[in-house]
Amino acid sequence: MEKPLVVTIEHHSTRAEVLAKLKARFGEIRSQIAPYASSVHAEWTESGVTAQVTTLGQPIASRIDVDERLVRLEVRLPGLLAVLSGLIEGVVRREGPKLLR
């Protein structure tokens, strides 16, 4: 059974600035998950990015949405990987704001 993990991070920039920072630093995000992922596919929209990651043979759907005040990350973890949700949430809360600077 899938378990959604949702993390929100407040930002103090414009939506356009945050999106530009995320796009510029998406390579960093990719490199952080690369040791654990066999594939990463991202599709940008005007409000964020949708990503499909495969790790341990399991597909993981994620989405980052940016509004005028918050960045919202939703990751849908399949049952096998749901046990890691606490660890993933901690990393996102700690490292996420650094990507927005």
Secondary structure, DSSP 8 states (H G I E B T S, - for coil): --EEEEEEEE--S-HHHHHHHHHHHHHHHHHHHGGG-SEEEEEE-SSEEEEEEEETTEEEEEEEEE-SSEEEEEEEE-HHHHTTHHHHHHHHHHHHHHHT-
